[in-house]
Amino acid sequence: MSKQLILASSSPRRQGLLEQVNIPFSIRKPDIDESQIKTNDPYEKVKQLAIRKAQEVQIETEDEVILTADTVVSYNQTIFEKPKNKEEAYKMIASLSGEIHEVFTGFMIKSLDNEVVFVERTKVEFWPLSSDEINWYISTKDPYDKAGAYGIQSYGAMFVKQIFGDYYNVVGLPISRVVRELRNFSIYPKNS
């Protein structure tokens, strides 16, 4: 029996990564209050958020498989989520300037008879940044829908000196690991 993947995320980056590897999916957005997860441990936070999202999205037919994910940036024992305004965005980027931070993505895959949860971690080092560079960046739309106030796949790429780990994890979904785990749920990339 062929399975149907349901992506429980409104992230265009996650959608794009699944499309890149030719895995068909439908979208069903979870409606959760992320502020209910109170932990300051980034590993636990993304894990709990992925689980909470999976609990919120119901499996409607026996051939459905749900994929949820959540990403945060962590630096100096502080979790950086999406900035609410320019001041927050500036503060986040300035904190990351010239430093190494970590990006955590938790994801859960769930069917009627199986579920798995994983957390992937990637370290990212930024070049030292001038206030002019940061001000230019926060004047664009790029920072405001992304954890840590930057997109490695867009303008934020200019800040990255090096990464240690999975690049796609920083984008929002460690796609090679996800693809391998989806095989256990009978979901595979389509032939073109």
C-alpha positions in Angstrom: 0.0 0.0 0.0 1.4 3.4 -0.9 1.6 5.9 1.9 0.7 9.6 1.8 3.1 12.1 3.6 1.4 14.9 5.5 3.8 17.8 6.3 2.6 19.5 9.4 4.4 22.8 8.8 3.8 26.0 7.0 7.5 26.5 6.4 8.3 27.2 2.7 11.8 26.0 3.3 10.7 22.5 4.5 8.3 22.3 1.6 11.1 23.2 -0.8 13.4 20.5 0.6 10.8 17.8 0.2 10.2 19.0 -3.3 13.9 19.0 -4.0 14.2 15.3 -3.3 10.9 14.6 -5.1 8.8 13.3 -2.2 5.1 14.2 -2.7 3.3 15.6 0.3 0.2 17.4 1.4 0.2 20.2 4.1 -1.8 20.2 7.3 -0.8 23.0 9.6 -0.8 22.3 13.4 -2.3 24.9 15.6 -0.3 25.0 18.8 0.9 27.5 21.3 4.6 27.2 21.2 5.0 29.3 24.3 3.7 26.4 26.3 7.1 24.7 26.0 9.0 26.3 28.8 12.4 24.6 28.7 15.6 26.5 28.0 17.3 23.4 26.6 17.3 23.7 22.8 17.5 19.9 22.3 14.4 19.3 24.5 12.6 22.3 23.1 12.6 21.2 19.5 11.9 17.6 20.5 8.9 18.6 22.5 7.6 21.0 19.8 7.9 18.3 17.2 5.9 15.9 19.4 3.3 18.5 20.3 2.8 19.4 16.6 2.4 15.7 15.8 -0.2 15.3 18.6 -2.2 18.2 17.2 -2.4 16.8 13.6 -4.7 13.9 13.4 -4.1 10.9 11.1 -7.3 10.7 9.0 -6.7 7.6 7.0 -4.5 4.5 7.6 -2.2 5.4 4.7 -1.2 8.8 6.1 2.2 9.5 7.7 2.7 12.8 9.5 6.0 14.7 9.5 6.5 17.6 12.0 9.6 19.7 12.6 10.8 22.7 14.6 14.1 24.6 14.5 15.8 26.9 17.0 19.2 28.6 17.2 21.1 28.5 20.4 23.9 30.6 21.6 25.4 31.1 25.0 22.6 29.1 26.7 20.0 31.3 25.0 17.4 30.1 22.5 16.9 32.4 19.5 13.5 31.9 17.9 12.0 34.2 15.3 12.6 37.9 16.0 9.5 40.0 16.6 11.0 43.2 15.4 14.1 45.0 14.1 15.6 45.5 17.6 15.4 41.8 18.4 16.8 40.9 14.9 19.7 43.3 15.4 20.4 41.9 18.9 20.4 38.3 17.7 22.7 38.9 14.7 25.0 41.1 16.7 25.3 38.3 19.4 26.2 35.7 16.7 28.8 38.0 15.0 32.2 36.3 15.1 30.9 33.4 17.2 29.9 29.8 16.9 26.3 28.9 17.6 24.2 25.8 17.3 21.1 25.0 15.2 18.7 22.3 16.5 15.9 20.8 14.4 13.6 18.3 16.0 11.4 16.2 13.8 8.8 13.5 14.4 7.4 11.0 11.9 4.2 9.3 12.9 1.8 6.7 11.4 -1.0 4.7 13.0 1.4 1.9 14.1 4.8 3.6 14.4 6.5 6.9 15.5 10.0 8.2 15.8 11.5 11.4 17.1 15.0 12.8 16.2 17.0 15.9 16.9 19.8 17.0 14.6 22.4 19.6 15.7 24.7 21.7 13.4 27.3 24.3 14.5 27.6 27.5 12.5 30.3 30.1 12.7 29.7 33.7 11.7 32.3 36.1 10.4 32.7 39.2 12.6 30.0 41.6 11.3 29.9 45.4 11.2 26.8 47.4 12.4 26.3 48.5 8.8 26.1 44.9 7.6 23.6 44.0 10.4 21.5 47.2 9.7 21.4 46.4 6.0 20.3 42.9 6.7 17.6 43.7 9.2 16.2 46.3 6.7 15.3 43.3 4.4 12.4 40.9 5.0 14.8 38.0 5.4 15.3 37.8 9.2 11.7 37.8 10.4 10.4 34.4 9.7 13.5 32.5 10.7 14.9 31.2 13.9 18.0 33.1 15.0 17.0 36.0 12.6 18.9 34.7 9.6 18.4 32.4 6.6 21.5 30.5 5.5 19.8 29.8 2.2 19.3 33.5 1.5 21.0 36.7 2.4 22.2 35.3 5.7 24.6 33.1 3.7 26.9 36.2 3.6 27.5 35.9 7.4 28.5 32.2 7.5 32.2 31.5 7.8 31.9 27.7 8.2 29.4 25.0 9.3 30.0 21.8 11.2 27.2 19.3 10.3 24.2 19.2 8.1 23.6 22.4 6.1 20.0 21.5 5.4 19.4 21.2 9.2 20.2 24.9 9.3 17.7 25.5 6.5 15.0 23.8 8.7 15.0 20.1 7.9 17.9 17.6 7.9 16.6 16.2 4.6 19.0 13.2 4.1 18.2 11.8 7.5 14.5 12.5 7.1 14.5 10.6 3.7 16.2 7.6 5.4 13.7 7.6 8.2 10.7 7.9 5.8 11.8 4.7 4.2 10.7 2.9 7.3 7.2 4.3 6.8 7.1 3.2 3.1 7.6 6.7 1.8 10.1 7.2 -1.0 11.1 9.8 -3.5 9.1 9.5 -6.7 10.7 8.7 -10.0 10.5 11.7 -12.3 
